[in-house]
Amino acid sequence: MLRTLTDRLNHEYWPWQVIYLPVVPLYLYQAIRQRRAAFFTNVNPAIDMGGFFGESKSAIYSLLPKEIFPQTCLIPSYSTEADVIRTHRASGISFPLIVKPDVGERGQGVVRVTDESELVRALAGKPNTFLLQAMAPGDLEFGLMFARDPATGNTTLLSVAGKEFLSVTGDGRSTVLELLSKQWRGRKQIERLLELDPVLLSSVPSPGMIARVEPIGNHCRGTLFNDANHLATPALGIAVDGLLAMTEGIYYGRMDVRCESEVALREGRFTVIEMNGVSSEPGHIYDPRYSIFQCWRELTRHVRHVGSISRQLQRTGTEPVSFHALLGRMGTHLGWRVGPLRRVVSWFA
């Protein structure tokens, strides 16, 4: 009961407007100082709008050395069943594999498929472009936040967030559904999981068996984020710095990585499964052990780098997009009516 109460009072699932409350004055200060309301959109010149939102994952993968991320191929929108099967077979990617939207965030539309029939159901006739991606080696997943100095090229590893996938421990009697219903975090996922995999939820794990219910490491899909900054060794920092040194135009964000063990991560051995830009979150701020004040302190520590990087890049001629362009993207992506808002803030542009 005490744990349940603690979970409910924790900020982990509070509205994002509350989580980002202390970012507002930082944003306003930089926007007024730079007279550019969309100043943050130039911090990753190689990524569309700096990776604020609506960017293409395949375009970001094209910026990275091929050996550091799993084999990936693209499935165009409205592909027929035959197209999906032909493209998959030509790719040589084996099952199980990951399907993800080329444009998307917060784990929306990401699924793990185990055979061709599942793949066809997931992709055939869909209006969006999707990616097929081979499973990355290793069972552990982490988020590595970084900031790279445009002048020196040196990278700072800002934080490491660990991810604990949504799982249940079997007792030999209860179904996965019943076990999930006993968890505050698990109960939030039951409705979605019943649609996704009802067979799994009806299964009965053996006593002591840990059954991973959700294979996608996303917070809104039940993954527990924790502070793993004790894993931030010099070797890991050198590995992140070396990887980014092989790219052009990426200065701030988060790489989500998989590895075999914590030892492997400490030694800088990992596979990148996704690279995110300026809107990246340091996942460890959602550690249930953190208070909202610790969360705010860590969040502001990270975003303070954005203004500095933006100013440096502006001095070299890399300008942010106009606020009009940003609002247009928001209107298209989110379906907002942005005309009146444009007029109110047009003096920033």
Legacy VTK file of the C-alpha trace (Angstrom):
# vtk DataFile Version 3.0
C-alpha trace
ASCII
DATASET POLYDATA
POINTS 349 float
0.000 0.000 0.000
2.816 2.430 0.898
4.602 1.677 -2.369
1.413 2.248 -4.344
0.879 5.600 -2.623
4.485 6.604 -3.301
4.097 5.685 -6.973
0.933 7.746 -7.292
2.493 10.808 -5.670
5.665 10.582 -7.770
5.969 12.968 -10.721
6.698 10.140 -13.155
3.311 10.386 -14.894
2.477 13.998 -14.155
1.420 16.225 -17.107
4.390 17.303 -19.191
3.429 20.947 -18.646
4.287 20.541 -14.954
7.479 18.599 -15.628
8.738 21.327 -17.953
7.669 24.266 -15.821
11.235 25.433 -14.998
12.226 25.265 -18.666
9.817 28.105 -19.527
11.905 30.951 -18.008
15.071 29.500 -19.537
13.388 29.394 -22.926
12.029 32.940 -22.629
15.419 34.274 -21.545
17.185 32.777 -24.569
14.393 33.708 -26.978
14.510 37.354 -25.860
18.316 37.437 -25.727
18.671 36.008 -29.206
15.455 37.522 -30.599
14.727 34.145 -32.115
11.812 32.229 -30.665
12.895 29.045 -32.445
16.571 29.392 -31.454
16.767 25.728 -30.475
16.114 24.479 -34.020
19.709 25.045 -35.175
21.523 23.018 -32.488
21.604 19.966 -34.778
22.011 21.438 -38.264
22.073 18.002 -39.902
18.625 17.107 -38.491
15.394 18.683 -39.666
14.531 21.503 -37.230
17.229 20.211 -34.907
15.143 17.156 -34.066
12.444 19.148 -32.262
9.751 16.908 -33.728
8.621 15.502 -37.071
12.125 14.456 -38.129
12.819 11.339 -40.187
14.543 8.473 -38.380
15.926 7.100 -41.645
17.486 10.494 -42.400
19.189 10.466 -38.997
20.470 6.906 -39.491
22.018 8.069 -42.766
24.202 10.467 -40.752
25.644 7.680 -38.592
28.321 5.086 -39.354
26.479 1.974 -40.546
28.359 -0.298 -38.181
26.974 1.338 -35.032
23.246 0.674 -35.582
21.293 -2.462 -36.554
20.537 -3.212 -40.181
17.558 -1.097 -41.213
15.418 -0.776 -44.334
12.508 1.420 -45.355
8.938 0.372 -46.236
7.210 3.142 -48.245
3.683 4.255 -47.395
0.798 2.293 -48.871
3.010 -0.684 -49.688
1.131 -3.768 -50.829
1.521 -7.135 -49.111
3.759 -8.263 -51.968
5.893 -5.109 -51.625
6.319 -5.654 -47.880
7.326 -9.293 -48.318
9.665 -8.551 -51.214
11.400 -5.675 -49.411
11.810 -7.674 -46.227
13.225 -10.731 -47.967
15.647 -8.616 -49.973
16.874 -6.938 -46.796
18.000 -10.207 -45.214
16.760 -9.045 -41.790
15.712 -12.097 -39.788
12.805 -12.492 -37.377
12.112 -11.303 -34.777
12.554 -7.710 -35.879
11.370 -4.231 -34.956
8.874 -2.189 -36.969
8.825 1.556 -36.290
7.381 4.639 -38.025
9.947 6.694 -39.893
8.415 9.769 -38.237
7.164 9.266 -34.702
7.914 9.753 -31.042
7.303 8.255 -27.605
7.274 4.707 -28.942
4.068 5.180 -30.910
3.661 2.529 -33.590
6.774 0.579 -32.584
6.161 -3.179 -32.521
8.184 -6.369 -32.389
7.095 -8.883 -35.041
8.022 -12.550 -35.120
6.921 -13.789 -38.545
5.888 -12.724 -42.041
2.144 -12.734 -41.381
2.586 -10.331 -38.437
4.796 -8.152 -40.605
2.190 -7.912 -43.360
-0.563 -7.080 -40.870
1.609 -4.358 -39.354
2.598 -2.675 -42.620
0.498 -3.492 -45.693
-1.543 -0.525 -46.893
-0.464 1.775 -44.048
-0.420 5.506 -44.929
2.923 6.176 -43.220
6.476 5.207 -44.080
7.915 2.561 -41.751
11.304 1.083 -40.958
12.262 -2.526 -40.475
15.147 -2.923 -38.069
17.087 -5.964 -36.955
17.107 -6.709 -33.238
20.126 -5.144 -31.576
22.319 -7.509 -29.544
21.950 -7.402 -25.784
19.044 -7.286 -23.362
19.952 -4.045 -21.599
18.928 -0.620 -22.871
20.127 2.838 -21.857
19.645 6.457 -22.862
22.837 8.515 -23.213
22.358 12.285 -23.199
25.175 14.313 -24.713
26.249 17.850 -25.595
28.993 18.536 -28.126
30.889 21.802 -28.288
30.742 23.162 -31.873
34.043 25.013 -31.451
36.212 22.206 -30.067
34.213 19.152 -31.154
34.515 17.761 -27.625
31.521 15.831 -26.324
30.219 15.824 -22.754
28.231 12.801 -21.622
25.510 14.560 -19.642
23.714 11.571 -18.152
22.932 7.870 -18.384
19.387 6.568 -17.925
18.760 2.879 -17.326
15.605 1.155 -18.547
13.782 -1.708 -16.843
11.256 -3.231 -19.213
7.749 -3.947 -17.981
7.888 -7.492 -16.559
6.101 -9.801 -14.141
7.408 -12.612 -11.925
5.428 -15.835 -12.185
3.980 -17.737 -9.250
2.782 -20.777 -11.223
-0.888 -19.924 -10.670
-1.617 -16.403 -11.885
-1.865 -15.270 -15.480
0.242 -12.403 -16.777
-2.921 -10.303 -16.760
-3.527 -11.042 -13.086
0.085 -10.297 -12.221
-0.024 -6.995 -14.105
-3.206 -6.010 -12.288
-1.259 -6.144 -9.015
1.230 -3.547 -10.260
0.447 0.157 -10.359
2.632 0.541 -13.449
1.314 -2.653 -15.036
-2.340 -1.734 -14.643
-1.794 1.309 -16.848
-0.775 -0.965 -19.747
-3.417 -3.707 -19.564
-5.915 -2.230 -22.015
-3.237 -1.662 -24.657
-1.615 -5.064 -24.130
-4.956 -6.896 -24.377
-5.257 -5.585 -27.929
-1.614 -6.188 -28.755
-1.042 -9.698 -27.348
-3.998 -11.314 -25.544
-2.308 -14.730 -25.698
0.628 -13.478 -23.650
-1.674 -11.982 -21.034
-3.543 -15.261 -20.645
-0.352 -17.296 -20.132
0.777 -18.508 -16.683
4.507 -18.013 -16.002
6.302 -20.671 -13.960
7.202 -19.889 -10.330
10.086 -17.436 -10.242
10.064 -16.941 -14.003
10.468 -13.307 -15.076
8.276 -12.676 -18.113
9.033 -9.531 -20.106
5.641 -8.176 -21.086
6.735 -5.160 -23.131
9.827 -5.417 -25.369
9.924 -1.711 -26.278
11.867 0.472 -23.841
9.613 3.507 -23.740
8.358 5.275 -20.642
4.756 5.553 -21.802
4.752 1.792 -22.433
5.518 0.894 -18.839
9.326 0.962 -18.846
10.858 2.053 -15.542
13.566 4.686 -16.026
16.296 5.015 -13.435
19.434 6.995 -12.735
22.372 4.993 -14.084
24.976 7.741 -13.954
27.264 5.439 -11.980
27.941 3.750 -15.345
29.321 6.965 -16.903
32.979 5.945 -17.073
35.741 7.750 -19.000
35.707 4.848 -21.486
32.004 5.358 -22.166
32.529 9.089 -22.609
35.361 8.440 -25.074
33.159 6.033 -27.043
30.314 8.572 -27.298
32.776 11.317 -28.266
34.357 9.079 -30.907
31.007 8.174 -32.409
29.876 11.788 -32.685
33.248 12.755 -34.140
32.290 10.574 -37.117
29.142 12.645 -37.717
28.534 16.182 -38.935
25.937 18.557 -37.562
24.823 16.730 -34.389
25.539 18.599 -31.147
22.828 17.875 -28.602
20.498 14.971 -27.964
20.189 11.422 -26.756
21.251 8.127 -28.213
19.312 5.072 -27.108
21.613 2.080 -27.004
21.569 -1.646 -26.328
24.377 -3.682 -24.817
25.115 -7.104 -23.382
25.856 -5.975 -19.827
26.644 -3.029 -17.606
30.302 -3.956 -17.940
30.017 -3.637 -21.725
28.457 -0.186 -21.380
31.149 0.940 -18.940
33.724 -0.127 -21.533
31.951 1.784 -24.298
30.624 -1.263 -26.178
27.056 -0.700 -27.353
24.748 -0.574 -30.390
22.751 2.569 -31.160
19.084 1.813 -31.806
17.939 5.422 -32.128
19.329 8.956 -32.149
17.153 11.829 -30.952
17.687 15.560 -31.254
16.966 18.726 -29.316
13.661 17.569 -27.803
15.354 14.581 -26.157
14.625 13.980 -22.508
17.195 12.789 -19.951
15.206 9.701 -18.985
16.626 9.464 -15.490
14.487 12.443 -14.412
11.616 9.940 -14.206
13.419 7.765 -11.669
10.769 7.122 -8.968
13.417 7.829 -6.339
13.698 11.415 -7.568
11.634 14.226 -6.137
10.077 16.763 -8.501
12.750 19.221 -7.381
15.547 16.835 -8.348
13.778 16.291 -11.646
13.624 20.037 -12.300
17.275 20.514 -11.336
18.447 17.797 -13.719
16.200 18.961 -16.552
17.455 22.540 -16.357
21.068 21.313 -16.106
20.614 19.629 -19.470
18.667 22.252 -21.408
21.057 25.051 -20.435
23.402 23.661 -23.093
20.902 24.357 -25.882
21.172 28.162 -25.777
24.969 28.096 -25.743
25.193 25.688 -28.691
22.633 27.716 -30.636
24.571 30.964 -30.156
27.860 29.354 -31.200
26.329 27.969 -34.369
24.662 31.267 -35.214
28.087 32.907 -35.116
29.212 30.473 -37.811
26.192 31.267 -39.980
23.870 28.404 -38.982
20.561 30.112 -38.323
17.468 28.654 -36.600
14.313 28.309 -38.659
11.803 31.130 -38.416
9.105 30.897 -35.799
6.570 31.008 -38.632
8.111 27.847 -40.083
8.116 26.164 -36.685
4.465 26.989 -36.111
3.628 25.710 -39.567
5.263 22.397 -38.742
3.406 22.248 -35.444
0.140 22.910 -37.208
0.786 20.147 -39.727
2.149 17.662 -37.218
-0.257 18.314 -34.347
-3.293 19.663 -36.139
-3.184 22.947 -34.225
-4.695 26.237 -35.384
-1.613 28.424 -35.251
-2.634 31.602 -37.131
-3.463 33.745 -34.050
-0.380 32.505 -32.201
1.799 33.518 -35.151
0.606 37.097 -34.883
1.162 37.305 -31.121
4.780 36.213 -31.304
5.750 37.451 -34.762
8.126 40.028 -33.262
10.461 37.158 -32.231
10.943 35.921 -35.805
LINES 1 350
349 0 1 2 3 4 5 6 7 8 9 10 11 12 13 14 15 16 17 18 19 20 21 22 23 24 25 26 27 28 29 30 31 32 33 34 35 36 37 38 39 40 41 42 43 44 45 46 47 48 49 50 51 52 53 54 55 56 57 58 59 60 61 62 63 64 65 66 67 68 69 70 71 72 73 74 75 76 77 78 79 80 81 82 83 84 85 86 87 88 89 90 91 92 93 94 95 96 97 98 99 100 101 102 103 104 105 106 107 108 109 110 111 112 113 114 115 116 117 118 119 120 121 122 123 124 125 126 127 128 129 130 131 132 133 134 135 136 137 138 139 140 141 142 143 144 145 146 147 148 149 150 151 152 153 154 155 156 157 158 159 160 161 162 163 164 165 166 167 168 169 170 171 172 173 174 175 176 177 178 179 180 181 182 183 184 185 186 187 188 189 190 191 192 193 194 195 196 197 198 199 200 201 202 203 204 205 206 207 208 209 210 211 212 213 214 215 216 217 218 219 220 221 222 223 224 225 226 227 228 229 230 231 232 233 234 235 236 237 238 239 240 241 242 243 244 245 246 247 248 249 250 251 252 253 254 255 256 257 258 259 260 261 262 263 264 265 266 267 268 269 270 271 272 273 274 275 276 277 278 279 280 281 282 283 284 285 286 287 288 289 290 291 292 293 294 295 296 297 298 299 300 301 302 303 304 305 306 307 308 309 310 311 312 313 314 315 316 317 318 319 320 321 322 323 324 325 326 327 328 329 330 331 332 333 334 335 336 337 338 339 340 341 342 343 344 345 346 347 348
